[in-house]
Amino acid sequence: MRFTPNKIEAVDQLQYAVDTNKSVAWPEIAKEFNSVIEATMYDGKDIQSSLENFKKQAERILAG
């Protein structure tokens, strides 16, 4: 298998990778975020109010 320059660079950069999704709350927050995306894109809900509601939900989830 021959590696292209892009693949070589990607493999070289893995040593600097940091997993930022270590929070146990991440799956629940991601679910809420996806709900906001669906509400604004498919159901025509107001973006600003949906994001504000998401922020409140995320803070509630993170508070425990």
Sequence and secondary structure as in RCSB ss.txt:
>XXXX:A:sequence
MRFTPNKIEAVDQLQYAVDTNKSVAWPEIAKEFNSVIEATMYDGKDIQSSLENFKKQAERILAG
>XXXX:A:secstr
    HHHHHHHHHGGG       TTHHHHHHHHHHHHHHHHTS   HHHHHHHHHHHHHHHHH 
